[in-house]
Amino acid sequence: MRQTTSALVAHVSSRVDPDGAIREECESRVLESALALTLMTRTGLASPARDSVLTFLQTHLDTPREFDRVLATLAVGRAAGRTPADDTDLIDKLTDALLGAAPEFISARRRRMLYAVLSVLGCPLPPGLVPAADEEAPTDPIHSWAAVQQAAVTLILASAAGVSNEATAAALSTLTATRPATRVWEGYVLLHLLSLHALAGVPGQEATVRSGLETLLRHQRDDGGFPFVLEMQNWCTSTAAIAFAAAGAPPALLQSMAGKLAAHRVDDSGHSLSLSLSRGAALSGGWSIGPGVAQNDVDCTSCVLEFLQEIDPVSHAGPVRRGVDALLAVQGSDGGFPTYVAGASSEPCMTAAAINALAPHPSTAPARERALAFLADSQLSDGGFEPGWSRSRLHTMFRARLAACTADPHDRRTAAMAERIERSVYETQNPDGGWGMQPGDPSNAISTAYALITLCYGAEVRPVGRAMSWLLANQNADGGYGGPPDMVGPRPFPYHLPVLTDISVLLAFGHVRSRVQRTASPLQGVA
């Protein structure tokens, strides 16, 4: 195992820049690429960039992923002047299947977004999604990204139905505030494309759409496609740093990464706009997915805190204190934590992440007790939790199992939750020793890593050995790991940064290392 871990540490270390950051690029995705080609078709753009994205989508016409295949087919067909077949049954089936992999509380919003995407690709709106003439501007608590997405979807649907109302006026104001003609706001390519398609249906916005398309083309990937987002530097750096620390990486590397994360700042104008677009108290004082992104979130904040507190809590006392306060400020009345803004729905995965980040602070014990109770209440009958930001059910489970380690030893409710998690993981191990995204799926590296972390805190030894054997047998020659996309954004659309798979496996090796050390400790000095 030592040789395997060393090879993986070296492989991931090679992605760390001299300043301590990991700047992995998100791979091209069919969703954004289909929207980009369709926007070029709408605006009459003929260029090498259009040829490149057309070629990219043509390579996905036979992909086994049905939704991607439909999107690619619709975009390529529209570019060739073909009218899409009116197969509403197929589209409804695909939409229902996708929404089944998303948390229930976002399903209505996501359904509207899916049909907005299909609308710009040439599909008719179902009757239930035609906006009402008296529709008012929304007031529900959502973060800035969701507010902009909601505005774009509102305008797309209204344009398709020929409707104008209070909601469309508010939506237009929201979209123009992000200045899509000159920048990809928050580095969020999908939102940029939805915004441009929305504005393309508004008279007088033609120049903005053309300029916004030119702005987008600066970020076209070498394969011709377009990514979900432009950067996730803080997310990749913080998760890798936690994994490095667990695996015993060199202190100089850890200090460099800690310094980079602690120095995170977003310019005041970006921060102010994000706050103004959010509806609800946004998480302030924490971390976002990258230095060019103003929207902070519980996940990144929790991971950065977890790492800084382990490496040097004294030197980074200021950022740590601000991060702790930021998390506590968005905790819900039910004890759970949302992803972005206070008042939004609490989520098991974010709650587990926050518990692990707050654990070193005794003053947060009451907040953590409430959060653990929320986790226990949220557990499903099969031992898992609702879908989070991962395609793998094991992602939230391993984080919840780690959160359970912080509970009071007499907390029987949390102990029972942990036992159900472990039993579910034991029972769903594949015959080859690995795990898939869902029970019965083929084994992959990232799901196996999540499961292995969970097993490191159980009593059974044999499943740990079988999981390690699977990972050892499936390591690439360069020391890294391959596998399918795992993370999703916006939920439930998967995106891929290959380094995240390597990071998760490295974290699992670190937890195995810790388990070995715990087992060896009672034997030290005995001879």
C-alpha positions, 0 to 999 in steps of 0.5 A: 500500500505504501508504494501505491499511496506514494505514487498517487501522492506524486501524481496529485502533487504534480497538479499543484502549482508553485503557489499551492493551488490546483487549477484543474479545468472542467471537461467539456460537457454536452449540455453547454455545448448544445446550447452554444451551438444553438446560440450560434445557429440563432445568431447566424454565426458561421466560424471555425468555432461553430465547426468545432463545437458541431464536431464535438457534438457529433461525436456524442450522437451515439453516446450511451448516456441518453439525455446527452444523446438527445441534446446532441441530436437536437442541437446538431439537427437544428444547426442543419435546419431540421425540425425536431420530432415531437416526441414528448413521451421521450422527453418526459421520460428523460426529464423524470429520470434526471429529476429522480437523481436530484433532491426533491426540494429543487425538482420544480425549479429544475423541471422548468430549467430542463424544459427551457433548455429543450425549448431553445433546442426547438421542442414545444413547451408542455401546457403546464409550463406556460407562464401565467399573464399575472405571474409575479416576481419570485421571493423565495430564498435562493442564492445568486446563481439560482436567482440568475438561472431562474431569471433566464428560465423565466424569460426563455419560457415567457418568450416561447409562450409570448407572455410578458408580466411582472416576473419577466420584467424582474428577470430582465433586470437580473440578467442585465445586472450580470453584464453578459456582454463582457464577461462570463459572470462567476465563471458559470458557463451554463448560466451565461448561455442560458442568459444569452438565450433568454436575452435573444428573445427580447427585442433590443438585446441583439448587440448584447447577445452577439457580444456575449457570444464572442465573450463565450468563445474565448473559453472554448476547449480544445476539443470544441466543446464548452465546460460547466464552469471555468474554474473550481480552484478552491474546491480542488485545492481544499479537498486535495489538501485534506487528502494530502494531510491524511496521507502524510504528504510533505509539510512544505506542500501542506503549508503552501496550500494552506497559505493559498486558501487562507489568502482567498479574497473576492473583489468588492464589486463581485461580492456586492453583486452576489449579495444583491442578487441573493434572496436570503442571507448569503453565506458571508465570510467563507469560501467559494469554489474559486478566487473569481467566484463571489458566491460562497458555499457551505461545502467549500467553506467546510473543507477549507476550515477542516484543512486550515484547522488541522495544519495551523489553526494559530497562524490562520486563526482569523480566517478560521474564526470568520469561516466558523461564524459564517457556517453558524450564521446559515444553520437552519432552524431544523439543525441542518445546513443549506448549501448557500443561503440561510432559509433555504432547505437544509441538506444532509451532505452539507450538514455532515460537512459543516459538522466535521468543520466545526468539530474542533471548536467546543463552543459549537457543541450545541450547534453540532448536536442539533446538526447530528439530530437533523442527519439522523432524522434525514437518514433513509430506510436503506441507510443512505440519504437524499441525493446531494452533489454527487452521483454516488449515494456513498458520498453523503454516507461517508461524510455522515459517518465521519460526522458521527465520529464527532458525537458524544460517546453516549449519543445513541441516536447518532451511533444507530445512524452510523451503524445503519450506514456501515451495514448498508455499505457492507451489504452493497459491496460488489463481488469484485470488492468495489462499489458503483454509484448505486447498488448493483452498478459496476465498481468505480474508483471514486465510489469505492474510495467513499465506501472504504473511508466509511469502512475504516470506522467499522469493526469488519476487516475483510471488506476493507481488504477487498476494497483495497485490493480493488483499488490496488488492482485498478491504479493507472500506470501514472499513479492516478485513477480513472472513472466516470464523472461523479460531481453534479452541477447544477443538480443532477447534471454530472461534470468531470474534473479528473483530479477529483477522482484521484483526490478521493482515492488518496483520501481513502488511503489516508483513512486506511493509514489512520486505521492502521495507526490506531490499530498499532498504537495499543501494541506499541511498547509491548514486547 
